Amino acid sequence: MGTDRFRIKVTGFDTTGAKFQRVKPTLFTLGDVKLSQNVHSSNSSNAIFPGESSELEISVVNTGDFQQLYFNASDDLNFFRSINPSQRSLGKNDSLLLRVFLAAPSDAKYGVTSTVTVFVSQDSGFTQLVNFMVLFVTVASKAPDLSPPLCNVTSQSGSCAGVYGRPECVSSTWVAHVTFNDSGEGLLSITSRENRNGTLKVAAFNQGAANTPISASFTSSCCHPKVIFVGVDLVGNMGTCSVSLVPDIVSFRVHPNTSDVTLYPGETIKVPFTLVNLGSKGSFLFRVTKTSSLISYVIPFSLSLKTNASTTGHVVIASRFNTSEVKTISVRAIAQSDAVNVKEVNLFNVTVFVTPRGQRITSTPGTSTAALKYIRLQANVPTHDLSLETGESSKFNFTVMNLATAETFTFHALTSQPRINGNVEPSPIFMDHQQTTSFLLTLSSEPNTPLGIVTQVNITATPASQNADVKTLVVFSLTVTIDRNTSSKDKESGEKSREKDDGMKKWQILLIFGTTTLAILLVTFLVILGVSRRYCRRGRPENHPVNSANINLGHEPDDVIATRLLSKGTPVLGQI
């Protein structure tokens, strides 16, 4: 390829089959000079200290033919002082060690970084570059400053009690005073957070001020009763002070997937939940009440939540022993801040039924182990609202699952309305652990039950065992509304239909009567009109021939025409 510089062009086809072409404008030279940095363990991070110099070592290898090479370097903070050697002739596979000398001024700021670029060219004007290398040098301290500025609240005035969250909060103000002191590289800045409606005032100071208290104050209305002062030193360490005129609110809305679980020894179960922070922003620990027989904990263990932020988690539960018992554990949230309205809140409870594997199935119906006396039933109901017609009955199917120990139950349908009766079948019935059974509920109302009555029907289960933890359990409830029956509706509909037919007949009669009357009046009018016309033509011959001479074409007066007709002996209308 030679030593000429070149560009790269790429041609091809895209995914649609269209031809494309791209050219990179950068000029390249065949890389026959290799550059690499020799890193010393004493300065592996390329650090440089204020007021001191530093040396970078670059290894140069010529993999091409014999050539004369020139070397130079530059950086964006003017730390570069010289390079040695500045030129050298290298044969094929010859190498040399290039040294780059840097020096930082005494006032160089800690943490700033300078970009150093080393160039290799075939001419002294550096117009024919064959390679280059980029290095980064950072200003550091020999004794690293790891301590943040210390913040101290010196005083605060004003009270927001009773006005925060009310319209009058605008007219109430408060002021907080703090000081920052940095014992390391010195203070860089003081700012505030979490309150954009107040005013921050900072005393004048020189950047890098060390071992000197710098004061600051913040003024705000009670509508915004909190602020955080933030102090940063020259190397980025940050110290804060938090001021609040009202305590942070700890409040949550939580939705666990269940509140009752059955646990077998040797198994681990999880209870998922969703949590929403209704209070102030804060960090919280999540704990579960400890018991001697259960292993339980919450994931996540701790969390930081903003206001209205939501998260998910789960409670992990396992049993230590193979014994029967019922335990209730509480899941709690503990605020890590002391400036809160309440330090700890209870989120929800979980009732755990520990059932040994050998007692999962009870072979003899009607018997119950004395240790298993807890009762838990879960119903699956298609609806909780039912319409019942007067004097009629309705059937309702549902299922019940026994979540606890095997037991015999008697089911009842109870209501406070004496005109409504209910019956559940089958009952009594034996139900094993985790057995699901289908039931039929029949509800009926007496014929004289008033319309519009709304009542609640409770479906209850009574365990047969005397040592059950509940005597009667409400499995589910129905809201029943009394409606009119179908026959009454049909009768009323028929009466309305007959009334409609009678009304139509009346309208038909009125229409016929009106039409007849109108026809009579019309005939009478025509008769009277005909008589009037004959009266007007009385005395005129009925079949008199028309004489064109007798026609008045409008050229002569009527009296002239009448005189002419009389002279000819023609009768004139009105002549006696």
C-alpha positions in Angstrom: 0.0 0.0 0.0 3.0 2.3 0.5 3.3 5.4 2.7 0.5 7.5 1.1 -2.3 8.6 3.3 -5.8 7.3 2.4 -9.5 7.4 3.3 -11.9 4.5 3.8 -14.9 4.0 1.6 -17.7 1.4 2.3 -20.2 0.3 -0.3 -23.0 -2.3 -0.1 -26.7 -2.8 0.1 -29.1 -2.1 3.0 -31.9 -4.4 4.2 -34.3 -3.1 1.5 -31.8 -3.9 -1.3 -31.0 -0.3 -2.0 -27.3 0.4 -2.7 -25.5 2.7 -0.3 -22.0 4.3 -0.1 -20.2 5.9 2.9 -16.8 7.6 2.9 -15.0 8.5 6.2 -13.3 11.9 5.6 -10.3 11.3 8.0 -7.0 10.6 6.3 -5.2 7.5 7.5 -1.6 6.3 7.2 -0.6 2.7 7.4 0.2 2.1 11.0 3.8 0.9 11.1 4.7 2.8 14.3 3.3 1.4 17.5 2.9 3.5 20.7 2.2 2.2 24.3 2.6 3.6 27.8 4.9 2.2 30.4 2.9 2.3 33.6 4.8 2.5 36.9 3.2 1.1 40.0 4.2 4.3 41.8 2.0 6.4 39.5 -0.5 4.0 37.8 -3.2 6.6 37.8 -1.2 9.3 36.0 -1.5 11.6 38.9 0.2 15.0 39.2 0.5 17.2 42.3 0.2 21.0 42.5 3.6 22.7 42.2 5.3 19.4 41.1 6.3 17.8 37.8 5.5 14.4 36.4 7.0 12.1 33.7 5.2 9.8 31.3 7.0 7.1 29.5 5.9 6.0 26.0 7.3 3.0 24.2 7.8 3.5 20.4 8.2 0.5 18.0 8.8 0.8 14.3 7.4 -2.2 12.5 7.9 -0.8 9.0 10.9 0.2 6.9 13.7 2.5 8.1 12.4 6.0 8.6 13.0 9.3 10.3 10.4 10.1 13.0 9.6 13.3 14.9 7.8 13.4 18.3 5.8 16.1 20.1 3.0 16.5 22.7 0.4 18.9 23.9 -2.3 19.2 26.6 -5.4 21.4 27.3 -4.2 22.7 30.7 -0.7 23.7 29.6 1.0 21.1 31.8 3.3 19.9 29.0 6.9 21.1 29.2 9.1 19.0 26.9 9.5 15.6 25.1 12.7 13.6 24.8 13.9 12.7 22.2 12.1 15.0 19.8 13.3 13.0 16.7 15.0 9.7 15.9 15.8 7.4 13.0 14.4 3.9 13.5 15.0 0.8 11.4 12.7 -2.1 11.0 11.6 -3.5 14.4 13.7 -0.8 16.2 12.3 0.7 19.4 12.9 3.6 21.8 11.6 5.0 25.1 9.9 8.4 24.8 9.7 10.6 27.9 7.0 13.3 28.2 7.6 15.9 31.0 4.7 17.7 32.7 4.5 20.3 35.4 1.4 21.5 37.4 1.3 25.0 38.8 1.0 25.4 42.6 -2.5 26.7 42.4 -3.8 23.8 40.3 -7.2 22.6 41.5 -7.6 19.2 42.9 -9.6 16.8 40.7 -9.1 18.5 37.4 -7.9 16.4 34.5 -5.7 17.4 31.6 -5.8 15.5 28.2 -2.3 14.9 26.9 -1.8 13.9 23.3 1.5 12.5 22.0 2.2 12.8 18.2 4.5 10.8 15.8 5.2 12.3 12.4 7.4 11.7 9.4 8.2 15.4 9.1 9.1 18.2 11.5 6.0 20.2 10.6 3.8 17.3 11.8 1.8 17.3 8.6 2.4 13.6 7.9 1.3 12.0 11.2 1.8 8.2 11.4 0.3 7.7 14.9 -0.7 9.5 18.1 -1.7 8.5 21.7 -4.1 10.2 24.2 -3.4 10.1 28.0 -5.2 11.7 30.9 -3.4 13.3 33.9 -5.3 14.3 37.0 -4.3 16.8 39.7 -4.3 14.9 43.0 -3.4 15.4 46.6 -0.6 13.4 48.3 -2.8 13.1 51.4 -6.3 12.4 50.0 -9.1 14.4 51.5 -11.9 12.0 52.3 -13.7 14.0 54.9 -16.8 16.1 53.9 -17.4 19.6 55.1 -19.0 19.6 58.5 -22.5 21.3 58.8 -23.9 22.7 62.0 -27.4 24.3 62.5 -26.7 27.3 64.7 -30.2 28.6 65.1 -33.7 28.6 63.6 -36.7 30.9 64.2 -40.3 30.8 63.4 -43.0 28.2 63.9 -45.2 26.4 61.3 -47.3 24.5 63.8 -51.0 24.8 62.9 -50.5 26.7 59.6 -48.6 24.2 57.4 -51.0 23.0 54.7 -53.4 25.9 55.2 -53.9 29.1 53.2 -52.4 31.2 56.1 -49.0 29.5 55.6 -48.1 32.2 53.1 -48.0 34.9 55.9 -45.8 32.8 58.2 -42.1 32.7 57.7 -39.1 30.9 59.2 -35.3 31.3 59.1 -32.5 28.7 59.6 -28.8 29.5 60.1 -26.0 27.1 59.6 -22.2 27.0 59.3 -19.9 24.8 57.1 -16.3 24.1 58.1 -13.9 22.0 55.9 -10.6 20.7 57.4 -9.3 19.2 54.2 -8.7 20.8 50.8 -11.1 23.6 51.5 -14.7 24.6 50.8 -15.9 25.0 47.2 -19.6 25.9 47.4 -22.7 26.0 49.6 -26.1 25.4 48.0 -29.7 24.3 49.0 -32.0 21.6 48.0 -35.7 20.6 48.3 -37.0 24.1 48.6 -37.0 26.3 45.5 -39.4 28.9 47.0 -37.1 30.3 49.7 -34.0 32.5 49.7 -30.4 31.2 50.4 -27.8 33.7 51.7 -24.1 32.6 51.9 -21.4 34.7 53.5 -18.5 35.7 51.2 -15.5 33.3 51.2 -12.6 32.3 48.9 -12.8 28.9 47.3 -10.6 26.5 49.2 -11.3 28.1 52.5 -10.2 25.6 55.2 -10.6 25.4 59.0 -12.8 28.5 58.8 -16.6 28.5 59.6 -18.6 29.8 56.6 -22.1 30.9 57.5 -25.3 30.5 55.5 -29.0 31.1 56.1 -32.3 30.2 54.4 -35.6 32.0 54.7 -39.0 30.6 53.5 -42.7 30.6 54.2 -44.4 27.9 56.2 -45.9 26.6 52.9 -42.5 25.1 52.3 -41.2 24.2 55.8 -38.1 22.2 54.8 -34.6 22.7 53.3 -31.3 20.9 52.9 -28.0 22.8 53.1 -25.3 21.2 50.9 -21.6 22.0 51.2 -19.0 20.6 48.7 -15.2 20.8 49.1 -12.6 21.1 46.3 -12.2 17.3 45.9 -16.0 16.6 45.7 -16.7 15.6 49.3 -20.3 16.7 50.3 -21.7 17.5 53.7 -25.4 18.3 54.4 -27.7 19.8 57.0 -31.4 19.1 57.0 -33.9 21.6 58.6 -37.6 20.9 58.9 -40.2 23.0 60.7 -42.7 20.2 60.7 -42.1 16.4 61.2 -41.9 14.1 58.2 -45.2 12.1 57.7 -44.9 8.3 57.7 -48.0 6.9 56.0 -48.4 4.0 53.5 -51.1 2.2 51.5 -50.4 -1.5 51.2 -52.2 -4.3 49.4 -51.0 -7.8 50.3 -52.1 -10.6 48.0 -53.5 -12.6 50.9 -53.9 -12.4 54.6 -54.1 -16.2 55.3 -51.7 -18.8 54.3 -51.3 -22.6 55.0 -47.7 -23.7 55.6 -46.3 -27.2 55.7 -43.0 -28.0 57.5 -40.1 -27.9 55.1 -41.8 -25.6 52.7 -41.2 -21.9 52.1 -44.0 -19.6 50.9 -44.0 -16.0 49.8 -46.7 -13.4 50.3 -46.4 -10.6 47.7 -47.5 -7.1 48.4 -47.7 -3.6 46.8 -46.7 -0.5 48.8 -47.4 3.2 48.1 -45.7 5.9 50.1 -48.5 8.4 51.1 -46.2 10.4 53.4 -42.9 12.3 53.1 -39.9 11.2 51.2 -37.7 9.0 53.4 -35.8 5.8 54.0 -37.4 2.9 55.7 -36.6 -0.6 57.2 -39.1 -3.4 56.8 -39.4 -6.0 59.6 -41.6 -8.9 60.6 -42.5 -9.8 64.1 -40.4 -12.8 65.3 -41.8 -16.1 66.6 -40.0 -19.1 67.9 -41.6 -21.5 65.4 -41.5 -19.4 62.2 -38.7 -18.0 60.0 -39.9 -14.8 58.3 -38.4 -11.7 56.7 -39.3 -9.0 54.1 -37.6 -8.4 50.8 -36.5 -5.7 50.3 -35.0 -5.2 53.8 -34.8 -1.4 53.3 -35.8 1.1 50.8 -35.9 4.9 50.0 -39.2 6.1 48.7 -40.3 9.5 47.4 -43.8 10.8 48.0 -46.5 8.8 46.1 -43.8 6.4 44.9 -44.8 2.7 44.8 -42.9 -0.5 45.1 -43.4 -4.2 45.4 -42.0 -6.8 47.8 -42.9 -10.1 49.5 -42.8 -11.7 52.9 -40.9 -15.0 53.1 -42.2 -17.5 55.6 -41.0 -21.0 56.7 -41.7 -23.2 59.7 -39.0 -24.5 62.1 -41.0 -27.5 63.5 -43.4 -30.2 62.4 -46.2 -29.2 64.7 -49.7 -27.8 64.3 -50.2 -24.2 65.2 -51.7 -20.9 64.1 -49.5 -17.8 64.2 -50.2 -14.2 63.2 -47.2 -12.2 62.1 -47.1 -8.4 61.5 -45.2 -6.6 58.8 -43.9 -3.2 59.9 -42.1 -0.2 58.4 -39.6 1.7 60.5 -38.5 5.2 59.5 -34.7 5.7 59.6 -35.2 9.4 60.4 -36.0 10.6 63.9 -37.8 13.8 62.7 -41.1 12.0 61.8 -44.6 12.0 63.2 -44.4 8.3 64.0 -41.3 6.1 64.0 -42.9 2.8 63.2 -46.2 1.7 61.5 -47.9 -1.6 61.0 -48.4 -2.4 57.3 -50.5 -5.6 57.4 -50.9 -9.0 59.2 -50.6 -12.5 57.9 -52.2 -15.5 59.6 -50.1 -18.6 59.2 -51.7 -22.1 59.6 -48.9 -24.6 60.1 -50.2 -28.1 59.2 -48.0 -31.2 59.6 -47.9 -33.4 56.5 -49.2 -36.4 58.3 -52.4 -34.5 59.1 -53.2 -33.2 55.7 -55.9 -35.9 55.1 -58.3 -37.1 57.8 -59.6 -40.6 57.0 -62.6 -40.7 59.2 -65.3 -38.1 58.4 -66.7 -36.2 61.4 -63.6 -36.5 63.5 -61.2 -33.7 64.2 -57.8 -33.5 65.8 -57.9 -31.5 69.0 -54.9 -29.5 68.0 -56.5 -28.5 64.6 -59.3 -26.3 65.9 -59.0 -23.3 63.6 -61.7 -22.7 61.0 -61.1 -21.0 57.7 -63.4 -21.2 54.6 -63.2 -19.4 51.3 -66.2 -18.9 49.1 -66.3 -18.4 45.3 -69.6 -16.6 44.5 -70.6 -15.4 41.0 -72.4 -12.3 42.3 -73.3 -10.6 45.6 -76.6 -9.1 44.3 -79.8 -11.0 43.6 -83.3 -10.1 42.4 -86.1 -12.2 43.8 -89.7 -12.1 42.5 -92.7 -11.9 44.9 -94.0 -15.4 45.6 -91.3 -17.1 43.6 -88.0 -18.9 44.4 -84.5 -18.6 42.9 -81.5 -21.0 42.9 -77.9 -19.9 43.4 -74.8 -22.0 42.9 -71.5 -21.4 44.8 -68.4 -23.2 45.9 -66.5 -23.3 49.2 -62.9 -24.3 49.9 -61.8 -25.5 53.3 -58.4 -23.7 54.0 -57.9 -25.2 57.5 -58.4 -28.5 59.2 -60.9 -31.2 58.2 -64.3 -30.6 59.7 -68.1 -31.2 59.4 -70.1 -28.0 58.7 -73.8 -27.1 58.8 -74.7 -24.3 56.4 -77.6 -21.9 56.9 -79.1 -19.0 55.0 -80.0 -16.3 57.6 -81.9 -13.1 56.9 -83.8 -10.4 59.0 -86.7 -10.4 56.6 -89.3 -13.0 57.8 -91.0 -13.3 54.4 -87.8 -14.5 52.7 -86.6 -18.1 53.3 -83.4 -19.8 52.4 -81.9 -23.3 52.3 -78.3 -24.6 51.5 -77.7 -28.0 50.2 -75.8 -30.3 50.9 -75.8 -29.6 54.7 -74.4 -30.9 57.0 -71.3 -32.0 55.0 -67.7 -33.1 55.9 -65.0 -31.1 54.2 -61.3 -32.2 54.2 -58.4 -29.8 54.2 -58.2 -27.9 50.9 -61.3 -29.6 49.6 -63.6 -27.6 47.4 -67.4 -28.4 47.5 -70.2 -27.1 45.3 -73.4 -25.9 47.1 -76.9 -24.9 46.0 -78.7 -22.0 47.7 -82.5 -21.8 47.3 -84.2 -18.5 48.2 -88.0 -18.0 48.2 -90.3 -15.1 49.0 -93.9 -15.3 50.2 -96.7 -14.0 47.8 -97.5 -11.0 50.1 -93.9 -9.8 50.3 -93.9 -6.0 49.6 -92.1 -4.8 46.5 -88.8 -3.0 46.7 -87.6 -4.6 49.9 -83.8 -4.9 50.1 -82.3 -7.3 52.6 -79.1 -9.0 53.3 -78.8 -12.8 53.4 -75.8 -14.2 55.3 -74.6 -17.7 54.4 -73.1 -19.2 57.6 -71.2 -22.4 58.4 -71.2 -23.9 61.9 -68.4 -26.5 62.7 -69.4 -29.6 64.5 -66.3 -29.7 66.7 -66.7 -28.2 70.1 -63.0 -27.0 70.2 -63.3 -24.9 67.0 -61.9 -21.3 67.3 -65.2 -19.9 65.9 -68.8 -21.2 66.6 -70.3 -19.7 63.5 -68.5 -18.3 60.4 -70.1 -16.0 57.9 -69.0 -17.5 54.6 -70.4 -14.7 52.3 -73.4 -12.3 52.1 -76.0 -11.5 49.4 -78.0 -8.4 48.8 -81.5 -9.5 47.8 -84.1 -7.1 46.2 -87.8 -8.1 46.0 -89.3 -7.5 42.5 -92.8 -8.1 41.1 -93.4 -11.6 39.7 -93.9 -12.4 36.0 -97.7 -13.1 36.2 -98.3 -9.7 37.8 -96.1 -8.1 35.1 -98.1 -9.9 32.4 -101.4 -8.9 33.9 -100.4 -5.3 34.1 -99.1 -5.4 30.6 -102.4 -6.9 29.4 -104.4 -4.2 31.1 -102.2 -1.6 29.6 -102.7 -3.2 26.2 -106.5 -3.3 26.5 -106.5 0.4 27.6 -104.4 1.2 24.5 -106.9 -0.7 22.3 -109.9 1.0 23.8 -108.2 4.4 23.2 -107.6 3.5 19.6 -111.2 2.6 19.1 -112.4 5.9 20.6 -110.1 7.7 18.2 -111.4 5.8 15.2 -115.0 6.6 16.2 -114.2 10.3 16.5 -112.4 10.2 13.2 -115.4 8.6 11.4 -117.8 11.1 13.0 -115.7 14.1 12.1 -115.3 12.9 8.5 -119.1 12.3 8.1 -119.8 15.8 9.5 -117.3 17.4 7.2 -118.9 15.6 4.2 -122.4 16.7 5.1 -121.2 20.3 5.5 -119.5 20.2 2.1 -122.6 18.8 0.4 -124.8 21.4 2.0 -122.4 24.1 0.8 -122.5 22.9 -2.8 -126.3 22.7 -2.8 -126.6 26.2 -1.5 -124.1 27.4 -4.1 -126.0 25.8 -7.0 -129.3 27.3 -5.9 -127.7 30.7 -5.7 -126.4 30.5 -9.3 -129.8 29.4 -10.7 -131.4 32.3 -8.9 -129.0 34.7 -10.6 -129.8 33.3 -14.1 -133.6 33.4 -13.6 -135.6 34.7 -16.7 -132.9 33.7 -19.3 -133.8 31.2 -22.0 -132.1 27.9 -21.3 -131.3 27.1 -24.9 -131.0 30.5 -26.5 -128.6 30.5 -29.4 -125.5 32.5 -29.0 -125.4 35.5 -31.3 -122.0 36.9 -31.9 -123.6 40.3 -32.2 -124.8 40.0 -28.6 -121.3 39.6 -27.2 -119.8 42.7 -25.6 -116.2 42.6 -26.5 -115.5 45.5 -24.2 -115.6 48.1 -27.0 -119.1 49.6 -26.2 -120.8 50.6 -23.0 -123.3 48.3 -21.6 -126.3 50.7 -22.0 -125.5 51.0 -25.8 -125.6 47.3 -26.1 -128.8 47.0 -24.2 -130.5 49.6 -26.4 -129.4 47.7 -29.5 -130.8 44.5 -28.1 -134.2 46.0 -27.2 -134.5 47.4 -30.7 -134.1 43.9 -32.0 -136.5 42.4 -29.6 -133.9 40.5 -27.6 -134.8 40.1 -23.9 -132.3 41.7 -21.5 -131.6 40.3 -18.1 -133.6 42.3 -15.5 -136.3 43.3 -18.1 -139.9 42.7 -16.9 
